[in-house]
Amino acid sequence: MEVDWSKLIPKPRSSFLVVQCNECGHRQTVFDHAKIEVFCNVCGALLAKPKGGKAEILGKVVDRYG
Ligand SMILES: [Zn+2]
């Protein structure tokens, strides 16, 4: 999937995490300051939930950008 990072990064201090789903192993990119719950695109498991600033990551963080 092609991603235009310049359009997705709202703040310089924010970063993106590559989170691996605990349920199915799918990896997807999650904004570390997500304001909404983030679900796995494959199985629908909750990967991250907002927690007053930084999101709480429920999957396994395997990589980070920014
Ligand atoms: Zn999954």
PDB file of the backbone (N, CA, C, O) and the ligand in Angstrom, with CONECT records:
HET     ZN  A 101       1
ATOM      1  N   MET A   1       0.844  -1.195   0.000  1.00  0.00           N
ATOM      2  CA  MET A   1       0.000   0.000   0.000  1.00  0.00           C
ATOM      3  C   MET A   1       0.871   1.234   0.000  1.00  0.00           C
ATOM      4  O   MET A   1       1.793   1.353   0.808  1.00  0.00           O
ATOM      5  N   GLU A   2       0.583   2.153  -0.904  1.00  0.00           N
ATOM      6  CA  GLU A   2       1.332   3.414  -0.953  1.00  0.00           C
ATOM      7  C   GLU A   2       0.784   4.384   0.084  1.00  0.00           C
ATOM      8  O   GLU A   2      -0.426   4.593   0.173  1.00  0.00           O
ATOM      9  N   VAL A   3       1.668   4.966   0.856  1.00  0.00           N
ATOM     10  CA  VAL A   3       1.241   5.910   1.887  1.00  0.00           C
ATOM     11  C   VAL A   3       1.981   7.229   1.691  1.00  0.00           C
ATOM     12  O   VAL A   3       3.206   7.250   1.570  1.00  0.00           O
ATOM     13  N   ASP A   4       1.241   8.311   1.660  1.00  0.00           N
ATOM     14  CA  ASP A   4       1.849   9.632   1.590  1.00  0.00           C
ATOM     15  C   ASP A   4       2.026  10.158   3.006  1.00  0.00           C
ATOM     16  O   ASP A   4       1.106  10.737   3.583  1.00  0.00           O
ATOM     17  N   TRP A   5       3.214   9.952   3.559  1.00  0.00           N
ATOM     18  CA  TRP A   5       3.461  10.291   4.957  1.00  0.00           C
ATOM     19  C   TRP A   5       3.285  11.778   5.224  1.00  0.00           C
ATOM     20  O   TRP A   5       2.823  12.166   6.297  1.00  0.00           O
ATOM     21  N   SER A   6       3.647  12.609   4.261  1.00  0.00           N
ATOM     22  CA  SER A   6       3.597  14.051   4.489  1.00  0.00           C
ATOM     23  C   SER A   6       2.179  14.526   4.768  1.00  0.00           C
ATOM     24  O   SER A   6       1.980  15.539   5.438  1.00  0.00           O
ATOM     25  N   LYS A   7       1.199  13.799   4.258  1.00  0.00           N
ATOM     26  CA  LYS A   7      -0.185  14.201   4.494  1.00  0.00           C
ATOM     27  C   LYS A   7      -0.746  13.604   5.775  1.00  0.00           C
ATOM     28  O   LYS A   7      -1.780  14.049   6.274  1.00  0.00           O
ATOM     29  N   LEU A   8      -0.072  12.612   6.298  1.00  0.00           N
ATOM     30  CA  LEU A   8      -0.608  11.898   7.454  1.00  0.00           C
ATOM     31  C   LEU A   8      -0.025  12.378   8.778  1.00  0.00           C
ATOM     32  O   LEU A   8      -0.605  12.140   9.838  1.00  0.00           O
ATOM     33  N   ILE A   9       1.107  13.044   8.721  1.00  0.00           N
ATOM     34  CA  ILE A   9       1.770  13.432   9.963  1.00  0.00           C
ATOM     35  C   ILE A   9       1.332  14.837  10.365  1.00  0.00           C
ATOM     36  O   ILE A   9       1.765  15.816   9.758  1.00  0.00           O
ATOM     37  N   PRO A  10       0.482  14.944  11.378  1.00  0.00           N
ATOM     38  CA  PRO A  10      -0.041  16.247  11.762  1.00  0.00           C
ATOM     39  C   PRO A  10       0.918  17.072  12.607  1.00  0.00           C
ATOM     40  O   PRO A  10       0.861  18.300  12.562  1.00  0.00           O
ATOM     41  N   LYS A  11       1.789  16.442  13.369  1.00  0.00           N
ATOM     42  CA  LYS A  11       2.716  17.184  14.215  1.00  0.00           C
ATOM     43  C   LYS A  11       4.106  16.577  14.075  1.00  0.00           C
ATOM     44  O   LYS A  11       4.249  15.368  13.893  1.00  0.00           O
ATOM     45  N   PRO A  12       5.130  17.426  14.160  1.00  0.00           N
ATOM     46  CA  PRO A  12       6.487  16.904  14.021  1.00  0.00           C
ATOM     47  C   PRO A  12       6.869  15.926  15.121  1.00  0.00           C
ATOM     48  O   PRO A  12       7.682  15.030  14.895  1.00  0.00           O
ATOM     49  N   ARG A  13       6.294  16.084  16.308  1.00  0.00           N
ATOM     50  CA  ARG A  13       6.698  15.237  17.422  1.00  0.00           C
ATOM     51  C   ARG A  13       5.942  13.908  17.465  1.00  0.00           C
ATOM     52  O   ARG A  13       6.233  13.032  18.280  1.00  0.00           O
ATOM     53  N   SER A  14       4.987  13.787  16.587  1.00  0.00           N
ATOM     54  CA  SER A  14       4.225  12.555  16.572  1.00  0.00           C
ATOM     55  C   SER A  14       4.962  11.496  15.763  1.00  0.00           C
ATOM     56  O   SER A  14       5.832  11.813  14.952  1.00  0.00           O
ATOM     57  N   SER A  15       4.615  10.274  15.985  1.00  0.00           N
ATOM     58  CA  SER A  15       5.219   9.223  15.190  1.00  0.00           C
ATOM     59  C   SER A  15       4.204   8.140  14.887  1.00  0.00           C
ATOM     60  O   SER A  15       3.127   8.069  15.478  1.00  0.00           O
ATOM     61  N   PHE A  16       4.591   7.305  13.945  1.00  0.00           N
ATOM     62  CA  PHE A  16       3.745   6.177  13.586  1.00  0.00           C
ATOM     63  C   PHE A  16       4.397   4.896  14.054  1.00  0.00           C
ATOM     64  O   PHE A  16       5.619   4.748  14.012  1.00  0.00           O
ATOM     65  N   LEU A  17       3.586   3.995  14.489  1.00  0.00           N
ATOM     66  CA  LEU A  17       4.075   2.709  14.939  1.00  0.00           C
ATOM     67  C   LEU A  17       3.561   1.627  14.013  1.00  0.00           C
ATOM     68  O   LEU A  17       2.431   1.688  13.527  1.00  0.00           O
ATOM     69  N   VAL A  18       4.403   0.635  13.774  1.00  0.00           N
ATOM     70  CA  VAL A  18       3.908  -0.555  13.084  1.00  0.00           C
ATOM     71  C   VAL A  18       3.554  -1.555  14.176  1.00  0.00           C
ATOM     72  O   VAL A  18       4.419  -2.034  14.909  1.00  0.00           O
ATOM     73  N   VAL A  19       2.275  -1.854  14.265  1.00  0.00           N
ATOM     74  CA  VAL A  19       1.773  -2.700  15.346  1.00  0.00           C
ATOM     75  C   VAL A  19       1.342  -4.043  14.779  1.00  0.00           C
ATOM     76  O   VAL A  19       0.631  -4.121  13.777  1.00  0.00           O
ATOM     77  N   GLN A  20       1.787  -5.085  15.439  1.00  0.00           N
ATOM     78  CA  GLN A  20       1.403  -6.426  15.015  1.00  0.00           C
ATOM     79  C   GLN A  20       0.229  -6.895  15.863  1.00  0.00           C
ATOM     80  O   GLN A  20       0.269  -6.853  17.092  1.00  0.00           O
ATOM     81  N   CYS A  21      -0.796  -7.333  15.188  1.00  0.00           N
ATOM     82  CA  CYS A  21      -2.004  -7.798  15.866  1.00  0.00           C
ATOM     83  C   CYS A  21      -1.705  -9.052  16.688  1.00  0.00           C
ATOM     84  O   CYS A  21      -1.061  -9.986  16.211  1.00  0.00           O
ATOM     85  N   ASN A  22      -2.180  -9.052  17.918  1.00  0.00           N
ATOM     86  CA  ASN A  22      -1.976 -10.219  18.784  1.00  0.00           C
ATOM     87  C   ASN A  22      -2.804 -11.417  18.342  1.00  0.00           C
ATOM     88  O   ASN A  22      -2.467 -12.564  18.637  1.00  0.00           O
ATOM     89  N   GLU A  23      -3.875 -11.141  17.639  1.00  0.00           N
ATOM     90  CA  GLU A  23      -4.803 -12.213  17.272  1.00  0.00           C
ATOM     91  C   GLU A  23      -4.385 -12.937  15.992  1.00  0.00           C
ATOM     92  O   GLU A  23      -4.380 -14.166  15.935  1.00  0.00           O
ATOM     93  N   CYS A  24      -4.032 -12.151  14.959  1.00  0.00           N
ATOM     94  CA  CYS A  24      -3.797 -12.784  13.651  1.00  0.00           C
ATOM     95  C   CYS A  24      -2.401 -12.517  13.098  1.00  0.00           C
ATOM     96  O   CYS A  24      -2.022 -13.100  12.082  1.00  0.00           O
ATOM     97  N   GLY A  25      -1.626 -11.641  13.753  1.00  0.00           N
ATOM     98  CA  GLY A  25      -0.265 -11.399  13.291  1.00  0.00           C
ATOM     99  C   GLY A  25      -0.154 -10.356  12.191  1.00  0.00           C
ATOM    100  O   GLY A  25       0.949 -10.055  11.734  1.00  0.00           O
ATOM    101  N   HIS A  26      -1.276  -9.804  11.763  1.00  0.00           N
ATOM    102  CA  HIS A  26      -1.256  -8.761  10.730  1.00  0.00           C
ATOM    103  C   HIS A  26      -0.554  -7.520  11.276  1.00  0.00           C
ATOM    104  O   HIS A  26      -0.744  -7.133  12.429  1.00  0.00           O
ATOM    105  N   ARG A  27       0.263  -6.904  10.415  1.00  0.00           N
ATOM    106  CA  ARG A  27       0.951  -5.679  10.827  1.00  0.00           C
ATOM    107  C   ARG A  27       0.326  -4.495  10.131  1.00  0.00           C
ATOM    108  O   ARG A  27       0.080  -4.525   8.925  1.00  0.00           O
ATOM    109  N   GLN A  28       0.070  -3.454  10.894  1.00  0.00           N
ATOM    110  CA  GLN A  28      -0.429  -2.230  10.276  1.00  0.00           C
ATOM    111  C   GLN A  28       0.075  -1.012  11.029  1.00  0.00           C
ATOM    112  O   GLN A  28       0.493  -1.095  12.184  1.00  0.00           O
ATOM    113  N   THR A  29       0.024   0.120  10.341  1.00  0.00           N
ATOM    114  CA  THR A  29       0.554   1.353  10.889  1.00  0.00           C
ATOM    115  C   THR A  29      -0.493   2.039  11.760  1.00  0.00           C
ATOM    116  O   THR A  29      -1.651   2.186  11.368  1.00  0.00           O
ATOM    117  N   VAL A  30      -0.064   2.455  12.945  1.00  0.00           N
ATOM    118  CA  VAL A  30      -0.960   3.120  13.886  1.00  0.00           C
ATOM    119  C   VAL A  30      -0.310   4.428  14.329  1.00  0.00           C
ATOM    120  O   VAL A  30       0.864   4.449  14.699  1.00  0.00           O
ATOM    121  N   PHE A  31      -1.068   5.506  14.291  1.00  0.00           N
ATOM    122  CA  PHE A  31      -0.594   6.797  14.774  1.00  0.00           C
ATOM    123  C   PHE A  31      -0.466   6.736  16.294  1.00  0.00           C
ATOM    124  O   PHE A  31      -1.406   6.324  16.974  1.00  0.00           O
ATOM    125  N   ASP A  32       0.667   7.135  16.830  1.00  0.00           N
ATOM    126  CA  ASP A  32       0.873   6.932  18.272  1.00  0.00           C
ATOM    127  C   ASP A  32       0.074   7.911  19.137  1.00  0.00           C
ATOM    128  O   ASP A  32       0.024   7.769  20.359  1.00  0.00           O
ATOM    129  N   HIS A  33      -0.548   8.906  18.496  1.00  0.00           N
ATOM    130  CA  HIS A  33      -1.443   9.798  19.230  1.00  0.00           C
ATOM    131  C   HIS A  33      -2.874   9.635  18.721  1.00  0.00           C
ATOM    132  O   HIS A  33      -3.640  10.596  18.656  1.00  0.00           O
ATOM    133  N   ALA A  34      -3.210   8.425  18.369  1.00  0.00           N
ATOM    134  CA  ALA A  34      -4.543   8.168  17.816  1.00  0.00           C
ATOM    135  C   ALA A  34      -5.620   8.689  18.757  1.00  0.00           C
ATOM    136  O   ALA A  34      -5.555   8.510  19.974  1.00  0.00           O
ATOM    137  N   LYS A  35      -6.617   9.341  18.154  1.00  0.00           N
ATOM    138  CA  LYS A  35      -7.710   9.906  18.956  1.00  0.00           C
ATOM    139  C   LYS A  35      -8.934   8.995  18.965  1.00  0.00           C
ATOM    140  O   LYS A  35      -9.904   9.222  19.688  1.00  0.00           O
ATOM    141  N   ILE A  36      -8.855   7.977  18.152  1.00  0.00           N
ATOM    142  CA  ILE A  36      -9.961   7.017  18.098  1.00  0.00           C
ATOM    143  C   ILE A  36      -9.387   5.610  18.231  1.00  0.00           C
ATOM    144  O   ILE A  36      -8.189   5.401  18.038  1.00  0.00           O
ATOM    145  N   GLU A  37     -10.227   4.670  18.554  1.00  0.00           N
ATOM    146  CA  GLU A  37      -9.777   3.290  18.644  1.00  0.00           C
ATOM    147  C   GLU A  37      -9.361   2.798  17.261  1.00  0.00           C
ATOM    148  O   GLU A  37      -9.993   3.119  16.255  1.00  0.00           O
ATOM    149  N   VAL A  38      -8.289   2.014  17.233  1.00  0.00           N
ATOM    150  CA  VAL A  38      -7.786   1.476  15.974  1.00  0.00           C
ATOM    151  C   VAL A  38      -7.955  -0.039  16.003  1.00  0.00           C
ATOM    152  O   VAL A  38      -7.540  -0.710  16.948  1.00  0.00           O
ATOM    153  N   PHE A  39      -8.568  -0.554  14.957  1.00  0.00           N
ATOM    154  CA  PHE A  39      -8.822  -1.985  14.886  1.00  0.00           C
ATOM    155  C   PHE A  39      -8.011  -2.624  13.767  1.00  0.00           C
ATOM    156  O   PHE A  39      -7.705  -1.992  12.756  1.00  0.00           O
ATOM    157  N   CYS A  40      -7.673  -3.887  13.972  1.00  0.00           N
ATOM    158  CA  CYS A  40      -6.972  -4.658  12.947  1.00  0.00           C
ATOM    159  C   CYS A  40      -7.814  -4.705  11.675  1.00  0.00           C
ATOM    160  O   CYS A  40      -9.019  -4.952  11.717  1.00  0.00           O
ATOM    161  N   ASN A  41      -7.147  -4.461  10.535  1.00  0.00           N
ATOM    162  CA  ASN A  41      -7.860  -4.480   9.256  1.00  0.00           C
ATOM    163  C   ASN A  41      -8.282  -5.886   8.855  1.00  0.00           C
ATOM    164  O   ASN A  41      -9.173  -6.053   8.022  1.00  0.00           O
ATOM    165  N   VAL A  42      -7.659  -6.884   9.432  1.00  0.00           N
ATOM    166  CA  VAL A  42      -7.924  -8.268   9.026  1.00  0.00           C
ATOM    167  C   VAL A  42      -8.961  -8.925   9.941  1.00  0.00           C
ATOM    168  O   VAL A  42      -9.975  -9.433   9.462  1.00  0.00           O
ATOM    169  N   CYS A  43      -8.712  -8.917  11.255  1.00  0.00           N
ATOM    170  CA  CYS A  43      -9.598  -9.665  12.148  1.00  0.00           C
ATOM    171  C   CYS A  43     -10.446  -8.763  13.043  1.00  0.00           C
ATOM    172  O   CYS A  43     -11.355  -9.246  13.717  1.00  0.00           O
ATOM    173  N   GLY A  44     -10.158  -7.451  13.058  1.00  0.00           N
ATOM    174  CA  GLY A  44     -10.990  -6.534  13.816  1.00  0.00           C
ATOM    175  C   GLY A  44     -10.629  -6.414  15.288  1.00  0.00           C
ATOM    176  O   GLY A  44     -11.354  -5.770  16.046  1.00  0.00           O
ATOM    177  N   ALA A  45      -9.527  -7.019  15.705  1.00  0.00           N
ATOM    178  CA  ALA A  45      -9.104  -6.886  17.099  1.00  0.00           C
ATOM    179  C   ALA A  45      -8.689  -5.446  17.387  1.00  0.00           C
ATOM    180  O   ALA A  45      -8.209  -4.740  16.501  1.00  0.00           O
ATOM    181  N   LEU A  46      -8.877  -5.022  18.624  1.00  0.00           N
ATOM    182  CA  LEU A  46      -8.479  -3.667  19.010  1.00  0.00           C
ATOM    183  C   LEU A  46      -6.954  -3.583  19.112  1.00  0.00           C
ATOM    184  O   LEU A  46      -6.328  -4.353  19.841  1.00  0.00           O
ATOM    185  N   LEU A  47      -6.366  -2.637  18.370  1.00  0.00           N
ATOM    186  CA  LEU A  47      -4.907  -2.500  18.357  1.00  0.00           C
ATOM    187  C   LEU A  47      -4.434  -1.323  19.189  1.00  0.00           C
ATOM    188  O   LEU A  47      -3.341  -1.362  19.754  1.00  0.00           O
ATOM    189  N   ALA A  48      -5.243  -0.280  19.271  1.00  0.00           N
ATOM    190  CA  ALA A  48      -4.847   0.903  20.024  1.00  0.00           C
ATOM    191  C   ALA A  48      -6.088   1.643  20.471  1.00  0.00           C
ATOM    192  O   ALA A  48      -7.107   1.644  19.780  1.00  0.00           O
ATOM    193  N   LYS A  49      -5.997   2.273  21.629  1.00  0.00           N
ATOM    194  CA  LYS A  49      -7.112   3.095  22.075  1.00  0.00           C
ATOM    195  C   LYS A  49      -6.583   4.400  22.635  1.00  0.00           C
ATOM    196  O   LYS A  49      -5.503   4.439  23.223  1.00  0.00           O
ATOM    197  N   PRO A  50      -7.348   5.474  22.452  1.00  0.00           N
ATOM    198  CA  PRO A  50      -6.900   6.802  22.882  1.00  0.00           C
ATOM    199  C   PRO A  50      -6.790   6.875  24.395  1.00  0.00           C
ATOM    200  O   PRO A  50      -7.607   6.310  25.122  1.00  0.00           O
ATOM    201  N   LYS A  51      -5.763   7.580  24.855  1.00  0.00           N
ATOM    202  CA  LYS A  51      -5.549   7.662  26.297  1.00  0.00           C
ATOM    203  C   LYS A  51      -4.948   9.026  26.634  1.00  0.00           C
ATOM    204  O   LYS A  51      -3.819   9.110  27.118  1.00  0.00           O
ATOM    205  N   GLY A  52      -5.692  10.071  26.382  1.00  0.00           N
ATOM    206  CA  GLY A  52      -5.258  11.420  26.733  1.00  0.00           C
ATOM    207  C   GLY A  52      -3.869  11.769  26.263  1.00  0.00           C
ATOM    208  O   GLY A  52      -2.976  12.003  27.077  1.00  0.00           O
ATOM    209  N   GLY A  53      -3.678  11.807  24.965  1.00  0.00           N
ATOM    210  CA  GLY A  53      -2.361  12.086  24.407  1.00  0.00           C
ATOM    211  C   GLY A  53      -1.914  10.891  23.611  1.00  0.00           C
ATOM    212  O   GLY A  53      -2.458  10.599  22.546  1.00  0.00           O
ATOM    213  N   LYS A  54      -0.921  10.198  24.129  1.00  0.00           N
ATOM    214  CA  LYS A  54      -0.464   9.002  23.420  1.00  0.00           C
ATOM    215  C   LYS A  54      -1.494   7.895  23.530  1.00  0.00           C
ATOM    216  O   LYS A  54      -2.125   7.699  24.569  1.00  0.00           O
ATOM    217  N   ALA A  55      -1.641   7.185  22.437  1.00  0.00           N
ATOM    218  CA  ALA A  55      -2.570   6.062  22.446  1.00  0.00           C
ATOM    219  C   ALA A  55      -1.945   4.887  23.197  1.00  0.00           C
ATOM    220  O   ALA A  55      -0.728   4.707  23.210  1.00  0.00           O
ATOM    221  N   GLU A  56      -2.810   4.102  23.816  1.00  0.00           N
ATOM    222  CA  GLU A  56      -2.344   2.868  24.439  1.00  0.00           C
ATOM    223  C   GLU A  56      -2.319   1.787  23.363  1.00  0.00           C
ATOM    224  O   GLU A  56      -3.341   1.492  22.743  1.00  0.00           O
ATOM    225  N   ILE A  57      -1.156   1.207  23.150  1.00  0.00           N
ATOM    226  CA  ILE A  57      -1.015   0.195  22.104  1.00  0.00           C
ATOM    227  C   ILE A  57      -1.256  -1.183  22.702  1.00  0.00           C
ATOM    228  O   ILE A  57      -0.600  -1.577  23.667  1.00  0.00           O
ATOM    229  N   LEU A  58      -2.195  -1.905  22.124  1.00  0.00           N
ATOM    230  CA  LEU A  58      -2.569  -3.210  22.676  1.00  0.00           C
ATOM    231  C   LEU A  58      -1.898  -4.365  21.941  1.00  0.00           C
ATOM    232  O   LEU A  58      -1.824  -5.482  22.453  1.00  0.00           O
ATOM    233  N   GLY A  59      -1.409  -4.083  20.731  1.00  0.00           N
ATOM    234  CA  GLY A  59      -0.685  -5.113  20.001  1.00  0.00           C
ATOM    235  C   GLY A  59       0.802  -5.009  20.298  1.00  0.00           C
ATOM    236  O   GLY A  59       1.209  -4.372  21.270  1.00  0.00           O
ATOM    237  N   LYS A  60       1.599  -5.634  19.461  1.00  0.00           N
ATOM    238  CA  LYS A  60       3.052  -5.611  19.638  1.00  0.00           C
ATOM    239  C   LYS A  60       3.655  -4.591  18.684  1.00  0.00           C
ATOM    240  O   LYS A  60       3.430  -4.666  17.476  1.00  0.00           O
ATOM    241  N   VAL A  61       4.422  -3.636  19.213  1.00  0.00           N
ATOM    242  CA  VAL A  61       5.055  -2.627  18.363  1.00  0.00           C
ATOM    243  C   VAL A  61       6.315  -3.243  17.754  1.00  0.00           C
ATOM    244  O   VAL A  61       7.241  -3.629  18.468  1.00  0.00           O
ATOM    245  N   VAL A  62       6.333  -3.326  16.435  1.00  0.00           N
ATOM    246  CA  VAL A  62       7.473  -3.951  15.763  1.00  0.00           C
ATOM    247  C   VAL A  62       8.353  -2.941  15.048  1.00  0.00           C
ATOM    248  O   VAL A  62       9.492  -3.252  14.697  1.00  0.00           O
ATOM    249  N   ASP A  63       7.843  -1.735  14.827  1.00  0.00           N
ATOM    250  CA  ASP A  63       8.656  -0.729  14.150  1.00  0.00           C
ATOM    251  C   ASP A  63       8.066   0.648  14.441  1.00  0.00           C
ATOM    252  O   ASP A  63       6.945   0.770  14.935  1.00  0.00           O
ATOM    253  N   ARG A  64       8.851   1.686  14.122  1.00  0.00           N
ATOM    254  CA  ARG A  64       8.412   3.046  14.428  1.00  0.00           C
ATOM    255  C   ARG A  64       8.954   4.000  13.387  1.00  0.00           C
ATOM    256  O   ARG A  64      10.102   3.887  12.956  1.00  0.00           O
ATOM    257  N   TYR A  65       8.118   4.939  12.989  1.00  0.00           N
ATOM    258  CA  TYR A  65       8.557   6.003  12.081  1.00  0.00           C
ATOM    259  C   TYR A  65       8.408   7.338  12.776  1.00  0.00           C
ATOM    260  O   TYR A  65       7.451   7.563  13.516  1.00  0.00           O
ATOM    261  N   GLY A  66       9.355   8.216  12.535  1.00  0.00           N
ATOM    262  CA  GLY A  66       9.229   9.576  13.047  1.00  0.00           C
ATOM    263  C   GLY A  66       9.783   9.727  14.439  1.00  0.00           C
ATOM    264  O   GLY A  66       9.746  10.821  15.003  1.00  0.00           O
TER     265      GLY A  66
HETATM  266 ZN    ZN A 101      -5.759  -9.129  13.493  1.00  0.00          ZN2+
END
